[in-house]
Structure formats: C-alpha cells, structure tokens
Amino acid sequence: MHAINCGTDTAPKWYLPEKLQILPYQIHKRKIPDALTSEMLDNALHHPDTTRALIEHEGLGKLGLKPGESLKPFVSQFRYCLKQLTDPDSLLSQLSRLTQECCKSQPPP
C-alpha cells in the first residue's frame, strides 16, 4: 500500500492517499512525471465531439442528471451558486465554512 509523506525528510508525516484531498488551485511546485503529463494531455486534447459526449454521459451523470432530462432545476441552482460567487464577502464566508468542515471531517491520523 502506498503512503504519502506530507512532512519532511527529517520529520515525516505519512498519510494514506484516500485520506487526503487535493484542493482546487493547489500549487504544485515539483516537476510532474512524464507519464502523468502525457495522460493529462491525452485527456485534454479530445476532439470537441468526444468532449461533448464525455460531458453528456459522464459529467451529467455525476451531477445526478440524465441526458435528455430537463436541466431547469440544475440551471436555477447553478445561477444561485454563480450569484454567491460574484459576491466577494459571500465567497470568503463560504470558503471559510468549507475549510472548517473539511478540517473537521478529515483529521490527521
């Protein structure tokens, strides 16, 4: 089983990968291995028709929607979320709340 050192070489702190969460826009300062770079490029460089099919079949399913269903409930919720994101005070309070919830739900081992 693999473990990830989130500490240093002299003071290691080992975690199981499934106990960690990579946050959006988290900075990665090391070189990404060639195998991962290649895989990222393969996924990013799909033909537009392939990308659309992936969104319609995989993406909508992850949102609990089915292709062909009405998207009105989703669109109204999405608009509400966008409105919250355009208000800087609201965004900061939401981010603070989410950070606190994340820290509570995933304590270090």
Buried (B, 14 or more C-beta within 10 A) or exposed (E): EEEEEEEEEEEEEEBEEEEEEEEEEEEEEEEEEEEEEEEEEEEEEEEEEEBEBEEBEEBBEEEEBEEEEEEEEBEEEEEEEEEEEEEEEEEEEBEEEEEEEEEEEEEEE
